[in-house]
Amino acid sequence: MKIDRRLLDLLACPECKGPLVPCAAQSALCCTRCKLRFLVREGIPVLLVEEAEPIDGESP
């Protein structure tokens, strides 16, 4: 699933307000600052810290 570049430019990590980048074959958005992965469900990013997953098994 391709995420529109204009949408990506508007979105920010809800935890640290850092930029989000596509990851995991574009089925998620990742924040490299706080090491969180936000899933994209049916084309909609789920930007809830409670539902975020740590990247590489790190704790959020």
Residue pairs with C-beta under 8 A, 6 or more apart in sequence:
1 26
1 27
1 40
1 43
2 26
3 22
3 26
3 29
3 40
3 45
8 20
8 21
8 22
8 29
11 20
11 29
11 45
11 47
12 18
12 19
12 20
13 19
13 20
13 31
13 33
13 34
13 36
13 38
13 47
14 47
14 48
14 49
15 31
15 34
15 36
15 49
15 52
15 60
16 31
16 33
16 34
18 31
18 32
18 33
18 34
19 31
20 29
20 30
20 31
20 38
20 45
21 29
21 30
21 31
21 32
22 28
22 29
22 30
23 29
23 30
23 37
23 55
24 30
24 37
26 40
27 39
27 40
28 37
28 38
28 39
28 40
28 53
29 37
29 38
29 40
29 45
29 47
30 36
30 37
30 38
30 55
31 38
34 60
35 54
35 55
35 56
35 58
35 60
36 49
36 52
36 53
36 54
36 55
36 60
37 52
37 53
37 54
37 55
38 45
38 46
38 47
38 48
38 51
38 52
39 45
39 46
39 51
39 53
40 46
49 60
52 60
54 60
